Amino acid sequence: MQKDRSFGDDAGREGLLRVFELLGDDPRVRQYRGRMASLLH
């Protein structure tokens, strides 16, 4: 994701978002959503 966000039609980001949905309210989700956002923006 960091090197090429558009790779595989944004597959990296989409995959992580699905994992975050599966984990629900797990505290790590908030932590890693923040890390993902900082990588992408």
mmCIF file as Biopython writes it, N, C-alpha, C and O atoms, coordinates in Angstrom:
data_model
#
loop_
_atom_site.group_PDB
_atom_site.id
_atom_site.type_symbol
_atom_site.label_atom_id
_atom_site.label_alt_id
_atom_site.label_comp_id
_atom_site.label_asym_id
_atom_site.label_entity_id
_atom_site.label_seq_id
_atom_site.pdbx_PDB_ins_code
_atom_site.Cartn_x
_atom_site.Cartn_y
_atom_site.Cartn_z
_atom_site.occupancy
_atom_site.B_iso_or_equiv
_atom_site.auth_seq_id
_atom_site.auth_asym_id
_atom_site.pdbx_PDB_model_num
ATOM 1   N N  . MET A ? 1  ? 0.816   -1.187 0.000  1.0 0.0 1  A 1 
ATOM 2   C CA . MET A ? 1  ? 0.000   0.000  0.000  1.0 0.0 1  A 1 
ATOM 3   C C  . MET A ? 1  ? 0.859   1.250  0.000  1.0 0.0 1  A 1 
ATOM 4   O O  . MET A ? 1  ? 0.529   2.235  -0.659 1.0 0.0 1  A 1 
ATOM 5   N N  . GLN A ? 2  ? 1.930   1.213  0.717  1.0 0.0 2  A 1 
ATOM 6   C CA . GLN A ? 2  ? 2.753   2.410  0.842  1.0 0.0 2  A 1 
ATOM 7   C C  . GLN A ? 2  ? 3.420   2.760  -0.477 1.0 0.0 2  A 1 
ATOM 8   O O  . GLN A ? 2  ? 3.515   3.938  -0.824 1.0 0.0 2  A 1 
ATOM 9   N N  . LYS A ? 3  ? 3.882   1.766  -1.217 1.0 0.0 3  A 1 
ATOM 10  C CA . LYS A ? 3  ? 4.593   2.039  -2.462 1.0 0.0 3  A 1 
ATOM 11  C C  . LYS A ? 3  ? 3.657   2.305  -3.625 1.0 0.0 3  A 1 
ATOM 12  O O  . LYS A ? 3  ? 3.935   3.176  -4.448 1.0 0.0 3  A 1 
ATOM 13  N N  . ASP A ? 4  ? 2.544   1.570  -3.713 1.0 0.0 4  A 1 
ATOM 14  C CA . ASP A ? 4  ? 1.626   1.719  -4.841 1.0 0.0 4  A 1 
ATOM 15  C C  . ASP A ? 4  ? 0.209   1.407  -4.390 1.0 0.0 4  A 1 
ATOM 16  O O  . ASP A ? 4  ? -0.232  0.259  -4.427 1.0 0.0 4  A 1 
ATOM 17  N N  . ARG A ? 5  ? -0.490  2.439  -3.968 1.0 0.0 5  A 1 
ATOM 18  C CA . ARG A ? 5  ? -1.844  2.257  -3.438 1.0 0.0 5  A 1 
ATOM 19  C C  . ARG A ? 5  ? -2.783  1.640  -4.463 1.0 0.0 5  A 1 
ATOM 20  O O  . ARG A ? 5  ? -3.676  0.877  -4.096 1.0 0.0 5  A 1 
ATOM 21  N N  . SER A ? 6  ? -2.601  1.952  -5.724 1.0 0.0 6  A 1 
ATOM 22  C CA . SER A ? 6  ? -3.537  1.491  -6.753 1.0 0.0 6  A 1 
ATOM 23  C C  . SER A ? 6  ? -3.287  0.054  -7.200 1.0 0.0 6  A 1 
ATOM 24  O O  . SER A ? 6  ? -4.055  -0.476 -8.002 1.0 0.0 6  A 1 
ATOM 25  N N  . PHE A ? 7  ? -2.238  -0.584 -6.704 1.0 0.0 7  A 1 
ATOM 26  C CA . PHE A ? 7  ? -1.925  -1.953 -7.109 1.0 0.0 7  A 1 
ATOM 27  C C  . PHE A ? 7  ? -3.117  -2.868 -6.849 1.0 0.0 7  A 1 
ATOM 28  O O  . PHE A ? 7  ? -3.684  -2.873 -5.756 1.0 0.0 7  A 1 
ATOM 29  N N  . GLY A ? 8  ? -3.482  -3.625 -7.845 1.0 0.0 8  A 1 
ATOM 30  C CA . GLY A ? 8  ? -4.585  -4.579 -7.691 1.0 0.0 8  A 1 
ATOM 31  C C  . GLY A ? 8  ? -5.908  -3.916 -7.376 1.0 0.0 8  A 1 
ATOM 32  O O  . GLY A ? 8  ? -6.705  -4.445 -6.601 1.0 0.0 8  A 1 
ATOM 33  N N  . ASP A ? 9  ? -6.145  -2.753 -7.978 1.0 0.0 9  A 1 
ATOM 34  C CA . ASP A ? 9  ? -7.385  -1.998 -7.718 1.0 0.0 9  A 1 
ATOM 35  C C  . ASP A ? 9  ? -7.592  -1.733 -6.234 1.0 0.0 9  A 1 
ATOM 36  O O  . ASP A ? 9  ? -8.693  -1.897 -5.708 1.0 0.0 9  A 1 
ATOM 37  N N  . ASP A ? 10 ? -6.518  -1.320 -5.565 1.0 0.0 10 A 1 
ATOM 38  C CA . ASP A ? 10 ? -6.571  -0.949 -4.142 1.0 0.0 10 A 1 
ATOM 39  C C  . ASP A ? 10 ? -6.835  -2.162 -3.244 1.0 0.0 10 A 1 
ATOM 40  O O  . ASP A ? 10 ? -7.459  -2.044 -2.190 1.0 0.0 10 A 1 
ATOM 41  N N  . ALA A ? 11 ? -6.353  -3.318 -3.678 1.0 0.0 11 A 1 
ATOM 42  C CA . ALA A ? 11 ? -6.615  -4.579 -2.974 1.0 0.0 11 A 1 
ATOM 43  C C  . ALA A ? 11 ? -6.071  -4.587 -1.547 1.0 0.0 11 A 1 
ATOM 44  O O  . ALA A ? 11 ? -6.710  -5.145 -0.654 1.0 0.0 11 A 1 
ATOM 45  N N  . GLY A ? 12 ? -4.921  -3.988 -1.315 1.0 0.0 12 A 1 
ATOM 46  C CA . GLY A ? 12 ? -4.348  -3.970 0.031  1.0 0.0 12 A 1 
ATOM 47  C C  . GLY A ? 12 ? -5.246  -3.262 1.026  1.0 0.0 12 A 1 
ATOM 48  O O  . GLY A ? 12 ? -5.515  -3.776 2.112  1.0 0.0 12 A 1 
ATOM 49  N N  . ARG A ? 13 ? -5.704  -2.086 0.652  1.0 0.0 13 A 1 
ATOM 50  C CA . ARG A ? 13 ? -6.584  -1.313 1.532  1.0 0.0 13 A 1 
ATOM 51  C C  . ARG A ? 13 ? -7.920  -2.027 1.723  1.0 0.0 13 A 1 
ATOM 52  O O  . ARG A ? 13 ? -8.426  -2.129 2.840  1.0 0.0 13 A 1 
ATOM 53  N N  . GLU A ? 14 ? -8.478  -2.513 0.634  1.0 0.0 14 A 1 
ATOM 54  C CA . GLU A ? 14 ? -9.764  -3.212 0.714  1.0 0.0 14 A 1 
ATOM 55  C C  . GLU A ? 14 ? -9.669  -4.447 1.614  1.0 0.0 14 A 1 
ATOM 56  O O  . GLU A ? 14 ? -10.569 -4.711 2.411  1.0 0.0 14 A 1 
ATOM 57  N N  . GLY A ? 15 ? -8.591  -5.189 1.482  1.0 0.0 15 A 1 
ATOM 58  C CA . GLY A ? 15 ? -8.406  -6.377 2.311  1.0 0.0 15 A 1 
ATOM 59  C C  . GLY A ? 15 ? -8.306  -6.044 3.784  1.0 0.0 15 A 1 
ATOM 60  O O  . GLY A ? 15 ? -8.907  -6.712 4.625  1.0 0.0 15 A 1 
ATOM 61  N N  . LEU A ? 16 ? -7.541  -5.004 4.094  1.0 0.0 16 A 1 
ATOM 62  C CA . LEU A ? 16 ? -7.415  -4.600 5.502  1.0 0.0 16 A 1 
ATOM 63  C C  . LEU A ? 16 ? -8.749  -4.129 6.066  1.0 0.0 16 A 1 
ATOM 64  O O  . LEU A ? 16 ? -9.081  -4.432 7.212  1.0 0.0 16 A 1 
ATOM 65  N N  . LEU A ? 17 ? -9.506  -3.398 5.277  1.0 0.0 17 A 1 
ATOM 66  C CA . LEU A ? 17 ? -10.808 -2.940 5.759  1.0 0.0 17 A 1 
ATOM 67  C C  . LEU A ? 17 ? -11.726 -4.121 6.072  1.0 0.0 17 A 1 
ATOM 68  O O  . LEU A ? 17 ? -12.490 -4.075 7.036  1.0 0.0 17 A 1 
ATOM 69  N N  . ARG A ? 18 ? -11.654 -5.160 5.273  1.0 0.0 18 A 1 
ATOM 70  C CA . ARG A ? 18 ? -12.466 -6.359 5.543  1.0 0.0 18 A 1 
ATOM 71  C C  . ARG A ? 18 ? -12.022 -7.050 6.829  1.0 0.0 18 A 1 
ATOM 72  O O  . ARG A ? 18 ? -12.851 -7.515 7.611  1.0 0.0 18 A 1 
ATOM 73  N N  . VAL A ? 19 ? -10.716 -7.114 7.040  1.0 0.0 19 A 1 
ATOM 74  C CA . VAL A ? 19 ? -10.208 -7.708 8.284  1.0 0.0 19 A 1 
ATOM 75  C C  . VAL A ? 19 ? -10.656 -6.878 9.479  1.0 0.0 19 A 1 
ATOM 76  O O  . VAL A ? 19 ? -11.055 -7.430 10.504 1.0 0.0 19 A 1 
ATOM 77  N N  . PHE A ? 20 ? -10.592 -5.559 9.355  1.0 0.0 20 A 1 
ATOM 78  C CA . PHE A ? 20 ? -11.031 -4.687 10.439 1.0 0.0 20 A 1 
ATOM 79  C C  . PHE A ? 20 ? -12.504 -4.930 10.763 1.0 0.0 20 A 1 
ATOM 80  O O  . PHE A ? 20 ? -12.887 -4.936 11.933 1.0 0.0 20 A 1 
ATOM 81  N N  . GLU A ? 21 ? -13.323 -5.127 9.744  1.0 0.0 21 A 1 
ATOM 82  C CA . GLU A ? 21 ? -14.740 -5.414 9.971  1.0 0.0 21 A 1 
ATOM 83  C C  . GLU A ? 21 ? -14.915 -6.722 10.736 1.0 0.0 21 A 1 
ATOM 84  O O  . GLU A ? 21 ? -15.744 -6.808 11.641 1.0 0.0 21 A 1 
ATOM 85  N N  . LEU A ? 22 ? -14.140 -7.732 10.375 1.0 0.0 22 A 1 
ATOM 86  C CA . LEU A ? 22 ? -14.236 -9.027 11.053 1.0 0.0 22 A 1 
ATOM 87  C C  . LEU A ? 22 ? -13.839 -8.931 12.523 1.0 0.0 22 A 1 
ATOM 88  O O  . LEU A ? 22 ? -14.431 -9.591 13.376 1.0 0.0 22 A 1 
ATOM 89  N N  . LEU A ? 23 ? -12.839 -8.110 12.813 1.0 0.0 23 A 1 
ATOM 90  C CA . LEU A ? 23 ? -12.349 -7.972 14.186 1.0 0.0 23 A 1 
ATOM 91  C C  . LEU A ? 23 ? -13.277 -7.131 15.055 1.0 0.0 23 A 1 
ATOM 92  O O  . LEU A ? 23 ? -13.236 -7.228 16.282 1.0 0.0 23 A 1 
ATOM 93  N N  . GLY A ? 24 ? -14.098 -6.322 14.437 1.0 0.0 24 A 1 
ATOM 94  C CA . GLY A ? 24 ? -15.079 -5.529 15.186 1.0 0.0 24 A 1 
ATOM 95  C C  . GLY A ? 24 ? -14.438 -4.484 16.078 1.0 0.0 24 A 1 
ATOM 96  O O  . GLY A ? 24 ? -13.658 -3.651 15.618 1.0 0.0 24 A 1 
ATOM 97  N N  . ASP A ? 25 ? -14.777 -4.537 17.365 1.0 0.0 25 A 1 
ATOM 98  C CA . ASP A ? 25 ? -14.343 -3.512 18.322 1.0 0.0 25 A 1 
ATOM 99  C C  . ASP A ? 25 ? -13.006 -3.808 18.982 1.0 0.0 25 A 1 
ATOM 100 O O  . ASP A ? 25 ? -12.692 -3.228 20.022 1.0 0.0 25 A 1 
ATOM 101 N N  . ASP A ? 26 ? -12.234 -4.677 18.414 1.0 0.0 26 A 1 
ATOM 102 C CA . ASP A ? 26 ? -10.919 -5.000 18.965 1.0 0.0 26 A 1 
ATOM 103 C C  . ASP A ? 26 ? -10.076 -3.724 19.037 1.0 0.0 26 A 1 
ATOM 104 O O  . ASP A ? 26 ? -10.034 -2.971 18.065 1.0 0.0 26 A 1 
ATOM 105 N N  . PRO A ? 27 ? -9.408  -3.464 20.153 1.0 0.0 27 A 1 
ATOM 106 C CA . PRO A ? 27 ? -8.605  -2.244 20.301 1.0 0.0 27 A 1 
ATOM 107 C C  . PRO A ? 27 ? -7.515  -2.101 19.235 1.0 0.0 27 A 1 
ATOM 108 O O  . PRO A ? 27 ? -7.126  -0.987 18.885 1.0 0.0 27 A 1 
ATOM 109 N N  . ARG A ? 28 ? -7.034  -3.212 18.732 1.0 0.0 28 A 1 
ATOM 110 C CA . ARG A ? 28 ? -5.989  -3.143 17.709 1.0 0.0 28 A 1 
ATOM 111 C C  . ARG A ? 28 ? -6.505  -2.563 16.400 1.0 0.0 28 A 1 
ATOM 112 O O  . ARG A ? 28 ? -5.734  -1.999 15.623 1.0 0.0 28 A 1 
ATOM 113 N N  . VAL A ? 29 ? -7.805  -2.699 16.151 1.0 0.0 29 A 1 
ATOM 114 C CA . VAL A ? 29 ? -8.375  -2.166 14.916 1.0 0.0 29 A 1 
ATOM 115 C C  . VAL A ? 29 ? -8.164  -0.661 14.856 1.0 0.0 29 A 1 
ATOM 116 O O  . VAL A ? 29 ? -7.742  -0.132 13.828 1.0 0.0 29 A 1 
ATOM 117 N N  . ARG A ? 30 ? -8.448  0.019  15.932 1.0 0.0 30 A 1 
ATOM 118 C CA . ARG A ? 30 ? -8.273  1.475  15.959 1.0 0.0 30 A 1 
ATOM 119 C C  . ARG A ? 30 ? -6.811  1.851  15.714 1.0 0.0 30 A 1 
ATOM 120 O O  . ARG A ? 30 ? -6.512  2.778  14.961 1.0 0.0 30 A 1 
ATOM 121 N N  . GLN A ? 31 ? -5.918  1.122  16.355 1.0 0.0 31 A 1 
ATOM 122 C CA . GLN A ? 31 ? -4.484  1.382  16.205 1.0 0.0 31 A 1 
ATOM 123 C C  . GLN A ? 31 ? -4.053  1.209  14.748 1.0 0.0 31 A 1 
ATOM 124 O O  . GLN A ? 31 ? -3.376  2.071  14.188 1.0 0.0 31 A 1 
ATOM 125 N N  . TYR A ? 32 ? -4.448  0.102  14.144 1.0 0.0 32 A 1 
ATOM 126 C CA . TYR A ? 32 ? -3.989  -0.179 12.790 1.0 0.0 32 A 1 
ATOM 127 C C  . TYR A ? 32 ? -4.726  0.630  11.734 1.0 0.0 32 A 1 
ATOM 128 O O  . TYR A ? 32 ? -4.171  0.880  10.664 1.0 0.0 32 A 1 
ATOM 129 N N  . ARG A ? 33 ? -5.953  1.043  12.001 1.0 0.0 33 A 1 
ATOM 130 C CA . ARG A ? 33 ? -6.633  1.958  11.077 1.0 0.0 33 A 1 
ATOM 131 C C  . ARG A ? 33 ? -5.855  3.274  11.003 1.0 0.0 33 A 1 
ATOM 132 O O  . ARG A ? 33 ? -5.685  3.847  9.926  1.0 0.0 33 A 1 
ATOM 133 N N  . GLY A ? 34 ? -5.393  3.737  12.146 1.0 0.0 34 A 1 
ATOM 134 C CA . GLY A ? 34 ? -4.595  4.960  12.179 1.0 0.0 34 A 1 
ATOM 135 C C  . GLY A ? 34 ? -3.299  4.817  11.408 1.0 0.0 34 A 1 
ATOM 136 O O  . GLY A ? 34 ? -2.896  5.724  10.679 1.0 0.0 34 A 1 
ATOM 137 N N  . ARG A ? 35 ? -2.650  3.686  11.568 1.0 0.0 35 A 1 
ATOM 138 C CA . ARG A ? 35 ? -1.393  3.449  10.839 1.0 0.0 35 A 1 
ATOM 139 C C  . ARG A ? 35 ? -1.645  3.374  9.338  1.0 0.0 35 A 1 
ATOM 140 O O  . ARG A ? 35 ? -0.866  3.902  8.544  1.0 0.0 35 A 1 
ATOM 141 N N  . MET A ? 36 ? -2.737  2.715  8.952  1.0 0.0 36 A 1 
ATOM 142 C CA . MET A ? 36 ? -3.073  2.612  7.539  1.0 0.0 36 A 1 
ATOM 143 C C  . MET A ? 36 ? -3.352  4.001  6.963  1.0 0.0 36 A 1 
ATOM 144 O O  . MET A ? 36 ? -2.893  4.324  5.868  1.0 0.0 36 A 1 
ATOM 145 N N  . ALA A ? 37 ? -4.089  4.804  7.684  1.0 0.0 37 A 1 
ATOM 146 C CA . ALA A ? 37 ? -4.411  6.150  7.217  1.0 0.0 37 A 1 
ATOM 147 C C  . ALA A ? 37 ? -3.146  6.987  7.039  1.0 0.0 37 A 1 
ATOM 148 O O  . ALA A ? 37 ? -3.029  7.735  6.069  1.0 0.0 37 A 1 
ATOM 149 N N  . SER A ? 38 ? -2.211  6.866  7.958  1.0 0.0 38 A 1 
ATOM 150 C CA . SER A ? 38 ? -0.983  7.656  7.839  1.0 0.0 38 A 1 
ATOM 151 C C  . SER A ? 38 ? -0.135  7.195  6.655  1.0 0.0 38 A 1 
ATOM 152 O O  . SER A ? 38 ? 0.582   8.001  6.062  1.0 0.0 38 A 1 
ATOM 153 N N  . LEU A ? 39 ? -0.204  5.922  6.309  1.0 0.0 39 A 1 
ATOM 154 C CA . LEU A ? 39 ? 0.520   5.432  5.134  1.0 0.0 39 A 1 
ATOM 155 C C  . LEU A ? 39 ? -0.074  5.967  3.840  1.0 0.0 39 A 1 
ATOM 156 O O  . LEU A ? 39 ? 0.647   6.252  2.884  1.0 0.0 39 A 1 
ATOM 157 N N  . LEU A ? 40 ? -1.381  6.099  3.819  1.0 0.0 40 A 1 
ATOM 158 C CA . LEU A ? 40 ? -2.070  6.457  2.582  1.0 0.0 40 A 1 
ATOM 159 C C  . LEU A ? 40 ? -2.165  7.959  2.344  1.0 0.0 40 A 1 
ATOM 160 O O  . LEU A ? 40 ? -2.390  8.402  1.218  1.0 0.0 40 A 1 
ATOM 161 N N  . HIS A ? 41 ? -1.995  8.738  3.404  1.0 0.0 41 A 1 
ATOM 162 C CA . HIS A ? 41 ? -2.191  10.190 3.229  1.0 0.0 41 A 1 
ATOM 163 C C  . HIS A ? 41 ? -0.959  10.962 3.559  1.0 0.0 41 A 1 
ATOM 164 O O  . HIS A ? 41 ? -0.956  12.189 3.464  1.0 0.0 41 A 1 
#
